[in-house]
């Protein structure tokens, strides 16, 4: 099986700081991979590299069959990135945001509505501006804006942040569904008790390099 994400000796600088200092990593189709490590370890940078948003200073990055050192934009329509930023337009309403992201991904308005329903976003919130929502509500809308695009590669930075228990369970279910449908999930989390339950494999990054790679009891393609 060919790797869907293939990094070799990947070095990425943030300013002059080597946020990635020579990462070797393979992630396979359908896999749910947990990135763990302390703050500042390089997890967010690694996700940004895979999304084609952060370029490499040296090394190799092939994602979804595209060489990102030659064309970092090639994968942007095929990946879904959920970061600390909501990527939502604060002055637009919930449905206006979903309509925008649906059209940007050549999806339909119905896809956006279905994603909101899947995330448990109440219809009473649809016409409210995003800035008026709680942190948990914004997180659910952000997730809906990502999944309506039906990305092949999910890149999630602390996906459970800001959510209540039911929201966190929902996120776990979405990741499992994505994997079962053939998508690949790469996520960073500090909530290891929860994250290790859903992940097929875990890698630990520290100082911009991977220092451990640990398979989990969950088998790839099986129910977590």
DOBA-587411 format. One record per atom (N, C-alpha, C): residue in one letter; chain; atom name; x, y, z. Coordinates in pm, whole numbers, plus 50000, padded with zeros to 5 digits. Layout:
<A; A; CA; <X; Y; Z>> ...
END
This chain:
<X; A; N; <50084; 49881; 50000>> <X; A; CA; <50000; 50000; 50000>> <X; A; C; <50088; 50125; 50000>> <X; A; N; <50065; 50215; 49904>> <X; A; CA; <50143; 50337; 49895>> <X; A; C; <50098; 50437; 50001>> <X; A; N; <50195; 50512; 50053>> <X; A; CA; <50164; 50613; 50154>> <X; A; C; <50089; 50729; 50090>> <X; A; N; <49987; 50777; 50161>> <X; A; CA; <49913; 50894; 50114>> <X; A; C; <49985; 51022; 50154>> <X; A; N; <50055; 51018; 50267>> <X; A; CA; <50145; 51125; 50309>> <X; A; C; <50284; 51066; 50322>> <X; A; N; <50379; 51126; 50253>> <X; A; CA; <50517; 51075; 50253>> <X; A; C; <50611; 51192; 50274>> <X; A; N; <50672; 51198; 50393>> <X; A; CA; <50769; 51302; 50424>> <X; A; C; <50905; 51238; 50447>> <X; A; N; <51008; 51300; 50391>> <X; A; CA; <51144; 51252; 50410>> <X; A; C; <51237; 51370; 50434>> <X; A; N; <51305; 51365; 50550>> <X; A; CA; <51401; 51470; 50589>> <X; A; C; <51338; 51608; 50575>> <X; A; N; <51210; 51620; 50613>> <X; A; CA; <51136; 51744; 50595>> <X; A; C; <51180; 51849; 50696>> <X; A; N; <51223; 51963; 50644>> <X; A; CA; <51265; 52075; 50727>> <X; A; C; <51179; 52196; 50690>> <X; A; N; <51119; 52259; 50790>> <X; A; CA; <51039; 52378; 50769>> <X; A; C; <51077; 52482; 50872>> <X; A; N; <51098; 52604; 50827>> <X; A; CA; <51136; 52713; 50915>> <X; A; C; <51017; 52805; 50940>> <X; A; N; <50999; 52847; 51064>> <X; A; CA; <50907; 52954; 51100>> <X; A; C; <50995; 53071; 51142>> <X; A; N; <51009; 53169; 51052>> <X; A; CA; <51113; 53269; 51070>> <X; A; C; <51247; 53200; 51047>> <X; A; N; <51332; 53206; 51148>> <X; A; CA; <51459; 53133; 51138>> <X; A; C; <51459; 53006; 51222>> <X; A; N; <51346; 52979; 51285>> <X; A; CA; <51338; 52865; 51377>> <X; A; C; <51297; 52739; 51300>> <X; A; N; <51371; 52629; 51316>> <X; A; CA; <51335; 52504; 51247>> <X; A; C; <51221; 52433; 51319>> <X; A; N; <51098; 52467; 51283>> <X; A; CA; <50982; 52403; 51347>> <X; A; C; <50976; 52255; 51314>> <X; A; N; <51019; 52218; 51194>> <X; A; CA; <51045; 52078; 51159>> <X; A; C; <51192; 52067; 51126>> <X; A; N; <51258; 51967; 51183>> <X; A; CA; <51403; 51961; 51174>> <X; A; C; <51452; 51831; 51112>> <X; A; N; <51371; 51774; 51022>> <X; A; CA; <51409; 51650; 50955>> <X; A; C; <51312; 51538; 50985>> <X; A; N; <51186; 51556; 50945>> <X; A; CA; <51080; 51459; 50976>> <X; A; C; <51069; 51355; 50866>> <X; A; N; <51066; 51228; 50907>> <X; A; CA; <51034; 51116; 50819>> <X; A; C; <50900; 51058; 50866>> <X; A; N; <50802; 51053; 50775>> <X; A; CA; <50670; 51006; 50814>> <X; A; C; <50594; 50952; 50694>> <X; A; N; <50530; 50837; 50712>> <X; A; CA; <50438; 50782; 50613>> <X; A; C; <50303; 50761; 50680>> <X; A; N; <50197; 50808; 50614>> <X; A; CA; <50060; 50788; 50660>> <X; A; C; <49984; 50723; 50545>> <X; A; N; <49906; 50619; 50577>> <X; A; CA; <49847; 50535; 50473>> <X; A; C; <49698; 50559; 50458>> <X; A; N; <49643; 50527; 50339>> <X; A; CA; <49501; 50550; 50316>> <X; A; C; <49413; 50483; 50421>> <X; A; N; <49316; 50557; 50471>> <X; A; CA; <49224; 50503; 50570>> <X; A; C; <49275; 50505; 50712>> <X; A; N; <49397; 50549; 50732>> <X; A; CA; <49457; 50547; 50865>> <X; A; C; <49412; 50669; 50947>> <X; A; N; <49398; 50650; 51077>> <X; A; CA; <49379; 50759; 51173>> <X; A; C; <49506; 50767; 51255>> <X; A; N; <49583; 50872; 51233>> <X; A; CA; <49713; 50886; 51296>> <X; A; C; <49712; 51002; 51395>> <X; A; N; <49752; 50972; 51518>> <X; A; CA; <49761; 51072; 51624>> <X; A; C; <49903; 51129; 51629>> <X; A; N; <49911; 51263; 51627>> <X; A; CA; <50037; 51333; 51653>> <X; A; C; <50034; 51381; 51797>> <X; A; N; <50131; 51339; 51875>> <X; A; CA; <50138; 51386; 52013>> <X; A; C; <50275; 51444; 52041>> <X; A; N; <50280; 51527; 52144>> <X; A; CA; <50405; 51593; 52179>> <X; A; C; <50375; 51723; 52250>> <X; A; N; <50476; 51784; 52312>> <X; A; CA; <50455; 51908; 52389>> <X; A; C; <50424; 52025; 52297>> <X; A; N; <50375; 52133; 52356>> <X; A; CA; <50356; 52257; 52281>> <X; A; C; <50488; 52300; 52219>> <X; A; N; <50482; 52345; 52093>> <X; A; CA; <50603; 52388; 52025>> <X; A; C; <50683; 52276; 51965>> <X; A; N; <50631; 52154; 51967>> <X; A; CA; <50707; 52039; 51917>> <X; A; C; <50714; 52036; 51765>> <X; A; N; <50618; 52100; 51697>> <X; A; CA; <50615; 52097; 51551>> <X; A; C; <50490; 52035; 51492>> <X; A; N; <50393; 52001; 51577>> <X; A; CA; <50272; 51933; 51530>> <X; A; C; <50191; 52021; 51434>> <X; A; N; <50167; 52146; 51475>> <X; A; CA; <50088; 52236; 51392>> <X; A; C; <50160; 52264; 51260>> <X; A; N; <50291; 52279; 51265>> <X; A; CA; <50368; 52301; 51143>> <X; A; C; <50358; 52182; 51049>> <X; A; N; <50365; 52062; 51104>> <X; A; CA; <50354; 51943; 51021>> <X; A; C; <50218; 51938; 50950>> <X; A; N; <50111; 51972; 51021>> <X; A; CA; <49980; 51974; 50959>> <X; A; C; <49974; 52080; 50849>> <X; A; N; <50036; 52196; 50874>> <X; A; CA; <50039; 52301; 50773>> <X; A; C; <50116; 52261; 50649>> <X; A; N; <50223; 52186; 50666>> <X; A; CA; <50299; 52135; 50551>> <X; A; C; <50212; 52041; 50468>> <X; A; N; <50142; 51949; 50536>> <X; A; CA; <50057; 51853; 50465>> <X; A; C; <49941; 51921; 50393>> <X; A; N; <49899; 52038; 50443>> <X; A; CA; <49790; 52113; 50380>> <X; A; C; <49840; 52200; 50264>> <X; A; N; <49970; 52204; 50244>> <X; A; CA; <50026; 52288; 50138>> <X; A; C; <50032; 52434; 50175>> <X; A; N; <50024; 52465; 50305>> <X; A; CA; <50024; 52604; 50350>> <X; A; C; <50161; 52650; 50400>> <X; A; N; <50246; 52556; 50436>> <X; A; CA; <50381; 52587; 50482>> <X; A; C; <50479; 52512; 50394>> <X; A; N; <50570; 52585; 50332>> <X; A; CA; <50666; 52523; 50242>> <X; A; C; <50786; 52465; 50317>> <X; A; N; <50849; 52367; 50254>> <X; A; CA; <50970; 52308; 50311>> <X; A; C; <51093; 52388; 50270>> <X; A; N; <51186; 52399; 50363>> <X; A; CA; <51317; 52455; 50331>> <X; A; C; <51403; 52351; 50261>> <X; A; N; <51388; 52226; 50304>> <X; A; CA; <51458; 52115; 50239>> <X; A; C; <51382; 51987; 50269>> <X; A; N; <51416; 51882; 50195>> <X; A; CA; <51350; 51754; 50214>> <X; A; C; <51239; 51732; 50113>> <X; A; N; <51158; 51631; 50138>> <X; A; CA; <51055; 51587; 50043>> <X; A; C; <50920; 51578; 50113>> <X; A; N; <50815; 51622; 50043>> <X; A; CA; <50678; 51608; 50091>> <X; A; C; <50589; 51572; 49973>> <X; A; N; <50539; 51449; 49975>> <X; A; CA; <50445; 51404; 49872>> <X; A; C; <50314; 51372; 49944>> <X; A; N; <50208; 51443; 49908>> <X; A; CA; <50078; 51428; 49972>> <X; A; C; <49974; 51407; 49863>> <X; A; N; <49894; 51302; 49876>> <X; A; CA; <49792; 51268; 49777>> <X; A; C; <49852; 51259; 49638>> <X; A; N; <49975; 51208; 49633>> <X; A; CA; <50043; 51188; 49506>> <X; A; C; <50105; 51313; 49447>> <X; A; N; <50096; 51426; 49516>> <X; A; CA; <50149; 51553; 49465>> <X; A; C; <50277; 51591; 49539>> <X; A; N; <50376; 51635; 49462>> <X; A; CA; <50502; 51682; 49520>> <X; A; C; <50483; 51826; 49567>> <X; A; N; <50474; 51845; 49698>> <X; A; CA; <50445; 51977; 49750>> <X; A; C; <50564; 52071; 49743>> <X; A; N; <50684; 52019; 49724>> <X; A; CA; <50799; 52108; 49706>> <X; A; C; <50792; 52177; 49571>> <X; A; N; <50725; 52114; 49474>> <X; A; CA; <50710; 52174; 49341>> <X; A; C; <50581; 52254; 49329>> <X; A; N; <50472; 52206; 49391>> <X; A; CA; <50343; 52272; 49377>> <X; A; C; <50262; 52256; 49505>> <X; A; N; <50286; 52342; 49604>> <X; A; CA; <50216; 52326; 49733>> <X; A; C; <50066; 52347; 49723>> <X; A; N; <50019; 52418; 49619>> <X; A; CA; <49875; 52443; 49605>> <X; A; C; <49798; 52322; 49554>> <X; A; N; <49869; 52221; 49505>> <X; A; CA; <49804; 52112; 49434>> <X; A; C; <49704; 52034; 49518>> <X; A; N; <49723; 52031; 49650>> <X; A; CA; <49638; 51948; 49735>> <X; A; C; <49532; 52027; 49810>> <X; A; N; <49531; 52157; 49799>> <X; A; CA; <49449; 52238; 49889>> <X; A; C; <49300; 52212; 49876>> <X; A; N; <49253; 52177; 49758>> <X; A; CA; <49112; 52149; 49740>> <X; A; C; <49076; 52007; 49783>> <X; A; N; <49177; 51926; 49813>> <X; A; CA; <49152; 51786; 49846>> <X; A; C; <49173; 51754; 49994>> <X; A; N; <49219; 51854; 50070>> <X; A; CA; <49240; 51833; 50213>> <X; A; C; <49145; 51923; 50292>> <X; A; N; <49116; 51880; 50415>> <X; A; CA; <49037; 51962; 50506>> <X; A; C; <49120; 51990; 50629>> <X; A; N; <49144; 52117; 50658>> <X; A; CA; <49225; 52157; 50773>> <X; A; C; <49137; 52224; 50876>> <X; A; N; <49142; 52173; 50997>> <X; A; CA; <49072; 52234; 51111>> <X; A; C; <49178; 52270; 51212>> <X; A; N; <49204; 52401; 51226>> <X; A; CA; <49308; 52446; 51316>> <X; A; C; <49252; 52524; 51432>> <X; A; N; <49339; 52600; 51498>> <X; A; CA; <49295; 52684; 51609>> <X; A; C; <49209; 52800; 51558>> <X; A; N; <49241; 52848; 51437>> <X; A; CA; <49159; 52948; 51372>> <X; A; C; <49035; 52880; 51315>> <X; A; N; <48920; 52945; 51326>> <X; A; CA; <48796; 52884; 51278>> <X; A; C; <48784; 52881; 51127>> <X; A; N; <48859; 52970; 51057>> <X; A; CA; <48849; 52985; 50911>> <X; A; C; <48707; 53025; 50869>> <X; A; N; <48634; 53086; 50960>> <X; A; CA; <48499; 53133; 50929>> <X; A; C; <48501; 53286; 50920>> <X; A; N; <48408; 53339; 50841>> <X; A; CA; <48393; 53484; 50831>> <X; A; C; <48299; 53529; 50944>> <X; A; N; <48354; 53605; 51037>> <X; A; CA; <48285; 53635; 51161>> <X; A; C; <48157; 53716; 51141>> <X; A; N; <48153; 53802; 51040>> <X; A; CA; <48036; 53888; 51018>> <X; A; C; <47928; 53820; 50934>> <X; A; N; <47960; 53706; 50874>> <X; A; CA; <47861; 53632; 50798>> <X; A; C; <47785; 53537; 50890>> <X; A; N; <47664; 53502; 50849>> <X; A; CA; <47586; 53408; 50927>> <X; A; C; <47640; 53267; 50911>> <X; A; N; <47589; 53177; 50993>> <X; A; CA; <47630; 53036; 50985>> <X; A; C; <47603; 52980; 50845>> <X; A; N; <47483; 52999; 50791>> <X; A; CA; <47452; 52941; 50660>> <X; A; C; <47528; 53012; 50549>> <X; A; N; <47555; 53140; 50564>> <X; A; CA; <47634; 53210; 50462>> <X; A; C; <47776; 53154; 50457>> <X; A; N; <47832; 53124; 50573>> <X; A; CA; <47964; 53061; 50576>> <X; A; C; <47961; 52924; 50509>> <X; A; N; <47861; 52844; 50543>> <X; A; CA; <47854; 52710; 50485>> <X; A; C; <47830; 52716; 50335>> <X; A; N; <47747; 52811; 50290>> <X; A; CA; <47724; 52825; 50146>> <X; A; C; <47854; 52862; 50074>> <X; A; N; <47932; 52952; 50136>> <X; A; CA; <48059; 52993; 50076>> <X; A; C; <48154; 52874; 50062>> <X; A; N; <48174; 52799; 50173>> <X; A; CA; <48269; 52689; 50169>> <X; A; C; <48218; 52574; 50082>> <X; A; N; <48090; 52555; 50074>> <X; A; CA; <48035; 52453; 49984>> <X; A; C; <48065; 52488; 49839>> <X; A; N; <48039; 52613; 49801>> <X; A; CA; <48064; 52654; 49662>> <X; A; C; <48213; 52647; 49630>> <X; A; N; <48298; 52685; 49726>> <X; A; CA; <48442; 52683; 49704>> <X; A; C; <48493; 52543; 49675>> <X; A; N; <48423; 52442; 49728>> <X; A; CA; <48464; 52303; 49710>> <X; A; C; <48379; 52232; 49604>> <X; A; N; <48302; 52309; 49527>> <X; A; CA; <48213; 52253; 49425>> <X; A; C; <48112; 52156; 49486>> <X; A; N; <48077; 52180; 49613>> <X; A; CA; <47970; 52103; 49678>> <X; A; C; <47840; 52183; 49664>> <X; A; N; <47732; 52127; 49715>> <X; A; CA; <47602; 52193; 49703>> <X; A; C; <47560; 52256; 49834>> <X; A; N; <47461; 52345; 49825>> <X; A; CA; <47405; 52404; 49946>> <X; A; C; <47350; 52295; 50037>> <X; A; N; <47293; 52192; 49977>> <X; A; CA; <47239; 52080; 50056>> <X; A; C; <47349; 52009; 50132>> <X; A; N; <47469; 51999; 50071>> <X; A; CA; <47582; 51939; 50142>> <X; A; C; <47615; 52019; 50269>> <X; A; N; <47610; 52152; 50258>> <X; A; CA; <47637; 52236; 50374>> <X; A; C; <47533; 52218; 50482>> <X; A; N; <47407; 52213; 50443>> <X; A; CA; <47301; 52194; 50542>> <X; A; C; <47314; 52058; 50610>> <X; A; N; <47344; 51957; 50531>> <X; A; CA; <47360; 51823; 50588>> <X; A; C; <47476; 51818; 50686>> <X; A; N; <47583; 51890; 50655>> <X; A; CA; <47698; 51893; 50746>> <X; A; C; <47662; 51962; 50877>> <X; A; N; <47585; 52070; 50870>> <X; A; CA; <47542; 52137; 50993>> <X; A; C; <47456; 52044; 51077>> <X; A; N; <47366; 51973; 51010>> <X; A; CA; <47281; 51879; 51083>> <X; A; C; <47364; 51769; 51147>> <X; A; N; <47464; 51719; 51072>> <X; A; CA; <47550; 51612; 51125>> <X; A; C; <47627; 51658; 51247>> <X; A; N; <47662; 51786; 51252>> <X; A; CA; <47737; 51840; 51366>> <X; A; C; <47646; 51886; 51478>> <X; A; N; <47517; 51866; 51463>> <X; A; CA; <47424; 51903; 51568>> <X; A; C; <47408; 52052; 51586>> <X; A; N; <47426; 52130; 51478>> <X; A; CA; <47407; 52275; 51486>> <X; A; C; <47259; 52305; 51468>> <X; A; N; <47199; 52365; 51569>> <X; A; CA; <47056; 52392; 51569>> <X; A; C; <47019; 52492; 51460>> <X; A; N; <46905; 52471; 51396>> <X; A; CA; <46859; 52561; 51290>> <X; A; C; <46835; 52703; 51343>> <X; A; N; <46814; 52717; 51473>> <X; A; CA; <46792; 52852; 51529>> <X; A; C; <46918; 52937; 51522>> <X; A; N; <47033; 52872; 51498>> <X; A; CA; <47160; 52945; 51487>> <X; A; C; <47193; 52982; 51343>> <X; A; N; <47121; 52929; 51247>> <X; A; CA; <47161; 52941; 51107>> <X; A; C; <47179; 53086; 51061>> <X; A; N; <47092; 53174; 51106>> <X; A; CA; <47095; 53312; 51057>> <X; A; C; <47173; 53407; 51148>> <X; A; N; <47237; 53352; 51251>> <X; A; CA; <47316; 53435; 51342>> <X; A; C; <47457; 53456; 51286>> <X; A; N; <47515; 53575; 51308>> <X; A; CA; <47655; 53594; 51267>> <X; A; C; <47746; 53507; 51353>> <X; A; N; <47852; 53461; 51293>> <X; A; CA; <47942; 53368; 51362>> <X; A; C; <47998; 53430; 51489>> <X; A; N; <48025; 53563; 51488>> <X; A; CA; <48085; 53624; 51607>> <X; A; C; <47997; 53612; 51730>> <X; A; N; <47867; 53589; 51712>> <X; A; CA; <47775; 53582; 51825>> <X; A; C; <47765; 53442; 51885>> <X; A; N; <47831; 53344; 51825>> <X; A; CA; <47823; 53206; 51872>> <X; A; C; <47920; 53182; 51986>> <X; A; N; <47891; 53080; 52066>> <X; A; CA; <47985; 53037; 52170>> <X; A; C; <48103; 52966; 52103>> <X; A; N; <48209; 52944; 52180>> <X; A; CA; <48328; 52876; 52126>> <X; A; C; <48292; 52736; 52075>> <X; A; N; <48209; 52664; 52151>> <X; A; CA; <48171; 52530; 52108>> <X; A; C; <48086; 52531; 51982>> <X; A; N; <47996; 52628; 51970>> <X; A; CA; <47914; 52639; 51849>> <X; A; C; <47999; 52672; 51727>> <X; A; N; <48094; 52764; 51745>> <X; A; CA; <48184; 52797; 51633>> <X; A; C; <48265; 52676; 51591>> <X; A; N; <48307; 52595; 51689>> <X; A; CA; <48385; 52476; 51655>> <X; A; C; <48302; 52379; 51573>> <X; A; N; <48177; 52362; 51608>> <X; A; CA; <48090; 52272; 51532>> <X; A; C; <48068; 52325; 51391>> <X; A; N; <48049; 52456; 51378>> <X; A; CA; <48029; 52513; 51244>> <X; A; C; <48157; 52499; 51161>> <X; A; N; <48273; 52520; 51223>> <X; A; CA; <48400; 52501; 51153>> <X; A; C; <48414; 52358; 51102>> <X; A; N; <48378; 52263; 51186>> <X; A; CA; <48386; 52123; 51147>> <X; A; C; <48290; 52096; 51031>> <X; A; N; <48170; 52153; 51037>> <X; A; CA; <48073; 52135; 50929>> <X; A; C; <48129; 52192; 50799>> <X; A; N; <48192; 52310; 50806>> <X; A; CA; <48249; 52372; 50686>> <X; A; C; <48359; 52285; 50626>> <X; A; N; <48428; 52210; 50711>> <X; A; CA; <48532; 52121; 50659>> <X; A; C; <48473; 51996; 50595>> <X; A; N; <48379; 51929; 50666>> <X; A; CA; <48333; 51800; 50614>> <X; A; C; <48243; 51815; 50493>> <X; A; N; <48180; 51933; 50473>> <X; A; CA; <48096; 51948; 50355>> <X; A; C; <48179; 51944; 50228>> <X; A; N; <48310; 51964; 50240>> <X; A; CA; <48400; 51958; 50125>> <X; A; C; <48439; 51814; 50091>> <X; A; N; <48408; 51720; 50180>> <X; A; CA; <48442; 51579; 50161>> <X; A; C; <48591; 51559; 50129>> <X; A; N; <48678; 51606; 50217>> <X; A; CA; <48821; 51597; 50190>> <X; A; C; <48872; 51453; 50195>> <X; A; N; <48973; 51428; 50117>> <X; A; CA; <49039; 51296; 50117>> <X; A; C; <49133; 51282; 50236>> <X; A; N; <49186; 51395; 50283>> <X; A; CA; <49280; 51396; 50396>> <X; A; C; <49231; 51498; 50497>> <X; A; N; <49203; 51450; 50620>> <X; A; CA; <49162; 51537; 50730>> <X; A; C; <49285; 51573; 50812>> <X; A; N; <49306; 51702; 50834>> <X; A; CA; <49417; 51751; 50914>> <X; A; C; <49359; 51832; 51030>> <X; A; N; <49365; 51777; 51149>> <X; A; CA; <49293; 51833; 51263>> <X; A; C; <49389; 51869; 51375>> <X; A; N; <49382; 51994; 51419>> <X; A; CA; <49468; 52041; 51528>> <X; A; C; <49381; 52060; 51651>> <X; A; N; <49398; 51973; 51750>> <X; A; CA; <49317; 51972; 51873>> <X; A; C; <49168; 51975; 51838>> <X; A; N; <49118; 51872; 51769>> <X; A; CA; <48979; 51875; 51721>> <X; A; C; <48874; 51876; 51831>> <X; A; N; <48909; 51833; 51952>> <X; A; CA; <48811; 51829; 52060>> <X; A; C; <48803; 51960; 52138>> <X; A; N; <48892; 52054; 52107>> <X; A; CA; <48900; 52178; 52185>> <X; A; C; <48769; 52257; 52176>> <X; A; N; <48723; 52307; 52290>> <X; A; CA; <48605; 52391; 52295>> <X; A; C; <48473; 52317; 52291>> <X; A; N; <48476; 52184; 52284>> <X; A; CA; <48354; 52105; 52273>> <X; A; C; <48317; 52040; 52406>> <X; A; N; <48188; 52022; 52428>> <X; A; CA; <48143; 51948; 52544>> <X; A; C; <48156; 51798; 52518>> <X; A; N; <48117; 51717; 52614>> <X; A; CA; <48136; 51573; 52602>> <X; A; C; <48065; 51515; 52480>> <X; A; N; <47943; 51560; 52455>> <X; A; CA; <47870; 51507; 52339>> <X; A; C; <47936; 51549; 52209>> <X; A; N; <47989; 51671; 52206>> <X; A; CA; <48060; 51718; 52087>> <X; A; C; <48188; 51639; 52063>> <X; A; N; <48258; 51605; 52169>> <X; A; CA; <48381; 51527; 52155>> <X; A; C; <48350; 51386; 52106>> <X; A; N; <48243; 51328; 52159>> <X; A; CA; <48203; 51196; 52110>> <X; A; C; <48166; 51202; 51962>> <X; A; N; <48100; 51311; 51922>> <X; A; CA; <48062; 51328; 51783>> <X; A; C; <48185; 51336; 51694>> <X; A; N; <48287; 51410; 51735>> <X; A; CA; <48410; 51421; 51659>> <X; A; C; <48477; 51285; 51643>> <X; A; N; <48480; 51207; 51751>> <X; A; CA; <48537; 51073; 51742>> <X; A; C; <48463; 50989; 51638>> <X; A; N; <48330; 50998; 51639>> <X; A; CA; <48251; 50924; 51542>> <X; A; C; <48276; 50969; 51400>> <X; A; N; <48293; 51100; 51380>> <X; A; CA; <48321; 51152; 51246>> <X; A; C; <48456; 51102; 51194>> <X; A; N; <48555; 51099; 51281>> <X; A; CA; <48686; 51049; 51238>> <X; A; C; <48678; 50901; 51200>> <X; A; N; <48606; 50823; 51279>> <X; A; CA; <48590; 50681; 51248>> <X; A; C; <48515; 50662; 51116>> <X; A; N; <48411; 50741; 51093>> <X; A; CA; <48335; 50733; 50968>> <X; A; C; <48422; 50771; 50849>> <X; A; N; <48503; 50875; 50865>> <X; A; CA; <48591; 50917; 50757>> <X; A; C; <48687; 50806; 50719>> <X; A; N; <48748; 50744; 50819>> <X; A; CA; <48840; 50634; 50794>> <X; A; C; <48770; 50517; 50725>> <X; A; N; <48651; 50483; 50771>> <X; A; CA; <48577; 50370; 50713>> <X; A; C; <48540; 50397; 50568>> <X; A; N; <48522; 50525; 50532>> <X; A; CA; <48484; 50559; 50396>> <X; A; C; <48605; 50577; 50304>> <X; A; N; <48727; 50562; 50359>> <X; A; CA; <48847; 50567; 50278>> <X; A; C; <48929; 50693; 50293>> <X; A; N; <48880; 50792; 50370>> <X; A; CA; <48960; 50912; 50395>> <X; A; C; <49067; 50881; 50499>> <X; A; N; <49165; 50968; 50507>> <X; A; CA; <49276; 50953; 50601>> <X; A; C; <49271; 51070; 50699>> <X; A; N; <49300; 51041; 50825>> <X; A; CA; <49290; 51143; 50930>> <X; A; C; <49424; 51155; 51002>> <X; A; N; <49477; 51275; 51005>> <X; A; CA; <49598; 51306; 51079>> <X; A; C; <49562; 51415; 51179>> <X; A; N; <49571; 51384; 51309>> <X; A; CA; <49527; 51483; 51408>> <X; A; C; <49623; 51493; 51524>> <X; A; N; <49635; 51618; 51574>> <X; A; CA; <49719; 51647; 51690>> <X; A; C; <49629; 51666; 51810>> <X; A; N; <49668; 51608; 51922>> <X; A; CA; <49585; 51619; 52042>> <X; A; C; <49669; 51600; 52167>> <X; A; N; <49629; 51674; 52272>> <X; A; CA; <49686; 51653; 52404>> <X; A; C; <49596; 51564; 52490>> <X; A; N; <49475; 51536; 52442>> <X; A; CA; <49380; 51455; 52520>> <X; A; C; <49404; 51308; 52487>> <X; A; N; <49510; 51254; 52545>> <X; A; CA; <49560; 51124; 52501>> <X; A; C; <49466; 51009; 52535>> <X; A; N; <49398; 51015; 52647>> <X; A; CA; <49307; 50905; 52682>> <X; A; C; <49200; 50888; 52574>> <X; A; N; <49148; 50999; 52527>> <X; A; CA; <49046; 50993; 52422>> <X; A; C; <49111; 50966; 52286>> <X; A; N; <49218; 51037; 52256>> <X; A; CA; <49279; 51028; 52123>> <X; A; C; <49335; 50890; 52093>> <X; A; N; <49397; 50828; 52193>> <X; A; CA; <49456; 50697; 52170>> <X; A; C; <49350; 50590; 52146>> <X; A; N; <49229; 50614; 52193>> <X; A; CA; <49120; 50518; 52171>> <X; A; C; <49078; 50516; 52024>> <X; A; N; <49081; 50631; 51959>> <X; A; CA; <49033; 50640; 51821>> <X; A; C; <49144; 50615; 51719>> <X; A; N; <49270; 50642; 51757>> <X; A; CA; <49380; 50634; 51661>> <X; A; C; <49422; 50491; 51633>> <X; A; N; <49460; 50465; 51507>> <X; A; CA; <49521; 50338; 51471>> <X; A; C; <49669; 50336; 51508>> <X; A; N; <49731; 50455; 51506>> <X; A; CA; <49875; 50464; 51530>> <X; A; C; <49903; 50601; 51590>> <X; A; N; <50010; 50610; 51667>> <X; A; CA; <50049; 50734; 51731>> <X; A; C; <50196; 50761; 51704>> <X; A; N; <50228; 50885; 51669>> <X; A; CA; <50368; 50924; 51660>> <X; A; C; <50391; 51040; 51755>> <X; A; N; <50508; 51043; 51816>> <X; A; CA; <50545; 51149; 51909>> <X; A; C; <50649; 51237; 51843>> <X; A; N; <50622; 51367; 51844>> <X; A; CA; <50715; 51463; 51785>> <X; A; C; <50766; 51556; 51894>> <X; A; N; <50895; 51582; 51891>> <X; A; CA; <50957; 51670; 51989>> <X; A; C; <51075; 51738; 51923>> <X; A; N; <51086; 51869; 51943>> <X; A; CA; <51197; 51941; 51883>> <X; A; C; <51199; 51935; 51733>> <X; A; N; <51083; 51917; 51672>> <X; A; CA; <51075; 51916; 51526>> <X; A; C; <51111; 51785; 51460>> <X; A; N; <51128; 51678; 51539>> <X; A; CA; <51157; 51546; 51482>> <X; A; C; <51069; 51442; 51549>> <X; A; N; <51043; 51334; 51480>> <X; A; CA; <50964; 51224; 51536>> <X; A; C; <51056; 51135; 51618>> <X; A; N; <51018; 51117; 51744>> <X; A; CA; <51103; 51040; 51834>> <X; A; C; <51043; 50905; 51869>> <X; A; N; <50917; 50881; 51833>> <X; A; CA; <50854; 50751; 51861>> <X; A; C; <50739; 50730; 51764>> <X; A; N; <50718; 50603; 51727>> <X; A; CA; <50609; 50564; 51637>> <X; A; C; <50548; 50438; 51695>> <X; A; N; <50424; 50449; 51746>> <X; A; CA; <50365; 50340; 51822>> <X; A; C; <50230; 50298; 51764>> <X; A; N; <50219; 50175; 51712>> <X; A; CA; <50088; 50126; 51670>> <X; A; C; <49999; 50104; 51790>> <X; A; N; <49868; 50118; 51770>> <X; A; CA; <49771; 50097; 51877>> <X; A; C; <49702; 49964; 51857>> <X; A; N; <49624; 49927; 51959>> <X; A; CA; <49552; 49800; 51951>> <X; A; C; <49447; 49799; 51843>> <X; A; N; <49393; 49920; 51809>> <X; A; CA; <49292; 49928; 51706>> <X; A; C; <49350; 49893; 51573>> <X; A; N; <49289; 49802; 51502>> <X; A; CA; <49336; 49763; 51370>> <X; A; C; <49284; 49858; 51264>> <X; A; N; <49367; 49889; 51165>> <X; A; CA; <49327; 49972; 51056>> <X; A; C; <49210; 49912; 50983>> <X; A; N; <49104; 49993; 50970>> <X; A; CA; <48984; 49945; 50901>> <X; A; C; <48883; 49880; 50991>> <X; A; N; <48915; 49862; 51120>> <X; A; CA; <48820; 49803; 51213>> <X; A; C; <48755; 49912; 51295>> <X; A; N; <48652; 49875; 51369>> <X; A; CA; <48585; 49973; 51454>> <X; A; C; <48673; 50006; 51573>> <X; A; N; <48684; 50136; 51609>> <X; A; CA; <48765; 50174; 51726>> <X; A; C; <48694; 50135; 51853>> 
END
